Amino acid sequence: MRALIDRYIGAYNRIDVDAMLATMHREVIFENFAAGTLTVRTVGIDELRHLAESSRHLFSSRRQTVTGFSEAAGTAHVQVLFEGIFAIDLPNGVRAGQHIAMNGRSEFRERDGLLIYIADHSD
């Protein structure tokens, strides 16, 4: 599963939506949690494509760096450092060109050689 996750993260870092989705099962579930609260959930590759396409303009560059990896009972647990540079001004006061860096973790599950579940967690 590590090679599949590395392919996904590489595509994510390049902001290459097609390559990201090439690692996904058509029934993929994606969830994003901030401070323990579910903020986004998609079901199926079409919903995830819509989310990925609509959010790709937020960053002029972004990078997830794997800082830890473990796998148990069919689930991979990945510690990541996320860094990005905003491409646009946001209503919350964030300005284009502003840098963000934060630690997070992701869970991945696989089915038929593709990612079927991804959960991103940030505090």
C-alpha positions as CSV (number, residue, x, y, z in Angstrom):
1,M,0.0,0.0,0.0
2,R,3.0,2.3,0.6
3,A,3.8,2.6,-3.1
4,L,0.1,3.5,-3.9
5,I,0.1,6.2,-1.2
6,D,3.4,7.6,-2.5
7,R,1.9,7.8,-6.0
8,Y,-1.2,9.6,-4.6
9,I,0.9,12.1,-2.5
10,G,3.2,12.8,-5.5
11,A,0.2,13.6,-7.7
12,Y,-1.3,15.7,-4.8
13,N,2.0,17.7,-4.6
14,R,1.9,18.3,-8.3
15,I,-1.8,19.4,-8.1
16,D,-2.4,16.7,-10.8
17,V,-6.0,15.8,-10.2
18,D,-6.1,13.1,-12.9
19,A,-3.1,11.3,-11.5
20,M,-4.5,11.6,-8.0
21,L,-7.8,10.0,-9.1
22,A,-5.9,7.2,-11.0
23,T,-5.0,5.9,-7.5
24,M,-8.6,5.8,-6.4
25,H,-11.3,3.1,-6.4
26,R,-14.5,4.4,-8.0
27,E,-16.3,4.0,-4.7
28,V,-13.7,6.0,-2.7
29,I,-14.7,7.8,0.4
30,F,-12.8,10.9,1.4
31,E,-13.1,12.6,4.8
32,N,-11.4,15.7,6.2
33,F,-11.4,16.3,9.9
34,A,-10.3,19.6,11.6
35,A,-9.8,19.5,15.4
36,G,-11.8,16.3,15.5
37,T,-14.8,17.6,13.5
38,L,-15.8,16.3,10.1
39,T,-15.6,19.2,7.7
40,V,-15.8,17.5,4.3
41,R,-17.0,14.1,3.1
42,T,-17.2,12.8,-0.4
43,V,-18.5,9.4,-1.6
44,G,-17.4,8.1,-5.0
45,I,-14.8,9.3,-7.5
46,D,-17.1,11.9,-9.1
47,E,-17.7,13.8,-5.9
48,L,-13.9,13.6,-5.1
49,R,-13.1,14.9,-8.5
50,H,-15.4,17.8,-8.1
51,L,-13.8,18.7,-4.7
52,A,-10.3,18.3,-6.0
53,E,-11.0,20.4,-9.1
54,S,-12.8,23.2,-7.2
55,S,-10.1,23.5,-4.6
56,R,-7.0,23.2,-6.8
57,H,-6.9,27.0,-7.3
58,L,-6.4,27.7,-3.5
59,F,-2.7,27.1,-3.5
60,S,0.0,28.2,-5.9
61,S,2.1,25.3,-4.5
62,R,1.4,22.7,-1.9
63,R,3.4,19.7,-0.5
64,Q,2.7,16.9,1.8
65,T,5.9,15.3,3.2
66,V,5.5,11.9,4.9
67,T,7.1,12.0,8.4
68,G,5.9,8.6,9.6
69,F,4.2,5.5,8.3
70,S,2.7,2.4,9.8
71,E,0.2,-0.2,8.6
72,A,-2.0,-2.5,10.7
73,A,-5.2,-4.4,10.1
74,G,-5.5,-3.1,6.5
75,T,-5.2,0.5,7.4
76,A,-2.1,2.7,6.7
77,H,-1.5,5.5,9.2
78,V,0.6,8.3,7.7
79,Q,2.0,11.3,9.6
80,V,2.5,14.3,7.2
81,L,3.8,17.8,7.2
82,F,1.7,20.0,5.0
83,E,3.1,23.2,3.5
84,G,1.4,25.5,1.1
85,I,1.4,28.9,-0.4
86,F,-2.0,30.5,-0.9
87,A,-2.8,31.6,-4.4
88,I,-5.8,33.8,-3.5
89,D,-7.1,36.0,-0.7
90,L,-9.6,34.2,1.5
91,P,-12.6,35.7,3.4
92,N,-11.0,34.7,6.8
93,G,-8.1,37.2,6.2
94,V,-5.5,34.8,4.7
95,R,-3.8,36.6,1.8
96,A,-2.4,35.4,-1.5
97,G,1.3,34.5,-1.0
98,Q,0.9,33.6,2.6
99,H,2.7,30.4,3.7
100,I,1.1,27.7,5.8
101,A,2.7,24.7,7.5
102,M,1.0,22.2,9.8
103,N,1.3,18.6,10.9
104,G,-1.4,16.2,10.2
105,R,-2.2,12.5,9.8
106,S,-4.0,10.5,7.2
107,E,-5.6,7.1,7.1
108,F,-5.8,5.0,4.0
109,R,-7.5,1.8,3.1
110,E,-7.2,-0.1,-0.2
111,R,-9.5,-2.3,-2.3
112,D,-8.6,-4.0,-5.6
113,G,-5.2,-2.3,-5.6
114,L,-6.7,1.2,-5.4
115,L,-7.4,3.6,-2.5
116,I,-11.0,3.1,-1.2
117,Y,-10.8,5.3,1.9
118,I,-8.8,8.4,2.8
119,A,-9.2,10.4,6.0
120,D,-7.2,13.6,6.6
121,H,-6.9,14.9,10.2
122,S,-5.5,18.3,11.3
123,D,-5.6,19.9,14.7
